[in-house]
Amino acid sequence: MDWQPDEQGLQQVLQLLKDSQSPNTATQRIVQDKLKQLNQFPDFNNYLIFVLTRLKSEDEPTRSLSGLILKNNVKAHYQSFPPPVADFIKQECLNNIGDASSLIRATIGILITTIASKGELQMWPELLPQLCSLLNSEDYNTCEGAFGALQKICEDSSELLDSDALNRPLNIMIPKFLQFFKHCSPKIRSHAIACVNQFIMDRAQALMDNIDTFIEHLFALAVDDDPEVRKNVCRALVMLLEVRIDRLIPHMHSIIQYMLQRTQDHDENVALEACEFWLTLAEQPICKEVLASHLVQLIPILVNGMKYSEIDIILLKGDVEEDEAVPDSEQDIKPRFHKSRTVTLPHEAERPDGSEDAEDDDDDDALSDWNLRKCSAAALDVLANVFREELLPHLLPLLKGLLFHPEWVVKESGILVLGAIAEGCMQGMVPYLPELIPHLIQCLSDKKALVRSIACWTLSRYAHWVVSQPPDMHLKPLMTELLKRILDGNKRVQEAASPTLPQATLWEVMTPMTVDVALISLIFVLADPELPSPTEYIQKLMPPLIQKWNELKDEDKDLFPLLECLSSVATALQSGFLPYCEPVYQRCVTLVQKTLAQAMMYTQHPEQYEAPDKDFMIVALDLLSGLAEGLGGHVEQLVARSNIMTLLFQCMQDSMPEVRQSSFALLGDLTKACFIHVKPCIAEFMPILGTNLNPEFISVCNNATWAIGEICMQMGAEMQPYVQMVLNNLVEIINRPNTPKTLLENTAITIGRLGYVCPQEVAPMLQQFIRPWCTSLRNIRDNEEKDSAFRGICMMIGVNPGGVVQDFIFFCDAVASWVSPKDDLRDMFYKILHGFKDQVGEDNWQQFSEQFPPLLKERLAAFYGVSVCVVVRGITGERAASRSCCALVEGG
């Protein structure tokens, strides 16, 4: 018999739902208490579904709210729902998925996928068949509601839908979805594409079996009038570029022309999806070959996309030039400029949008999301790394007009462009820098705050060149102006100019002579004394800093900037900081110890103690990292006389991600500086590092990954017991879509280093990571990290040559990215390349190498004597090459 509510109980629930929409805080508190009481009664959930699906006389917000409360109950308590309650909810959802209200349909869809995510896809066998059947309904609301629910299920359960556990329902669902690409309703078309898109990155077999039909249908929708449809088409093409580029290559010219149009789409969401195409294409070996002739169209489009929009300017308070009179928010009072240390590879530059990673950016939340400006700048950055100086003929004619434009928004975008190309086009830009750097220094005093802040960032990108010139020419005026900007009337400019943000680059690249110049500037700006001789600079600067250090109490927030300052100075001065290091080191250890003790007291007796401000501990950990990095082996005696390893063990398990992030950075630096003290702790540390390989916390995961790589290089073969503790997580991260570049690169380095010290343990998984591994490291400069990682990959290929077969072109491309490998590493590359060629035979090799881009063919021939000819590739030859390659012998 159908469940029916008690009328009095129903009215109580309705009143509760009305009260919960009140803005009054006291009322909200009463509602929350009442909800806790009602959740003790299982049939309360029957009332909630009843309001959502049956009470059509009620207003939509009340009905939807009832569904959302039920959704939260399902997430928290579904396993304890009595079967009759669970069955009633599921049946009501399916019976009402076609509600006349789009809000109610969406709420029911959310409820369905929440139930499904609780393990109910297996226990609700009629769900998928019934939803697919409802797609055929002639009633629009029913079709749209069912599709909305299916899209959410596809998003949340994509792997399960392609598994034997459900008898692979995708074999039916994918062809079904494809039928709706031509539906008369744009909403339905959009749902259909979005559903299929969920299975591209996982290469679901049901989709691969229908890949040509899918692509044909996408092309048919390319000029769809609906922006949501166009957005999903662009998203599909971007993902296909990554996983099935072979199917797109015959149409690449047309696809590029289409993406050029869509990157200028009047709908910014469509333009953003299209702009992602250029980022993805830049990672493909064919990029140069297919894109070179289109640069003349693409570069102006990307440059135009780098301007702030009107809404950006409003959100950034761009018209508030001086905000020092604006009362500080709580975020301002905190060490605003301090970001917990994130370890990047030495080649890595800041994001080409003048900002930190969104994950770390606590300010201006509305602009912390990925947008067209940031994506355009990132695309220009990666393309500059691909095309190098070849990009400049298309860019230089635009730059002058931008940099000297009377409108500040245009000028600001030109400065961003100049910063974005710095890493890739540095050599080509050198002749213009004597004119451009003074102009950028002049922009540091521009009347517009956003121009001043982006000028700070762009100048940091050219820091290496600035410090290579005679100090009086550019460095001295630059440091003088930057230090004035620290006292700027605008907080954003203060942050951009702070030596701990982008300008850390300056400290990192300074020689002892240029450090002297910087210190002169610091003294001149802050105190204007008589300038001392070079040998007296440090003696002139350090005593007042140490005096201030001694005057401040441990709980004084003025310690923050001082800790930051000393961290930069210690890193720059290196052994020159030795006379001052012991009291600084001890103070940092004390700050960490005190904070941990306060946290423990608060946890045990929250009614008696306040929660500690963990920022003190974070900044202290980062200064300890600076000391370890700057002093190197000299820090060993300080570590030996302290309990820092015990404290670090606690910090690595702290509940606050920023504490763990800084802890892993310090662990990596101590591993490099004094492994003798780290090694006894490895058995305790490695499980903690393994559990923190969670990309939901990007910076924590990044630093843990980097620390594991450094430990590998010290442990050697003794790393063997810990490989399985971390390897699966690392492989999962490197295959994860939309992972930030820095994390991908550190993950690739660490996997390579694991393979270097323990090839037998890592090599069996080679096929699962070789492709993203190669694409992650192909654009980084030659350095020690890259060297050790590539040695590891070569050793793993020796153990498991079959693991590289399917993606051998990516390995070739990664090898070709080396400018000057060490002789023995070059020899390893030579043996693998020639071993592959010899094993597959000349004919098969020529068929295989025909797909190589021209530049790759040239580099392999020039550096490794691997001859390649252009012949027509045949499918049978390609298969033969794959079979023969498995016979590769060790070392070749």
Summary of the structure (lengths in Angstrom):
residues: 892
radius of gyration: 30.0
end to end distance: 73.2
largest distance: 95.5
contacts: 2991
relative contact order: 0.04
helix: 74%
strand: 0%
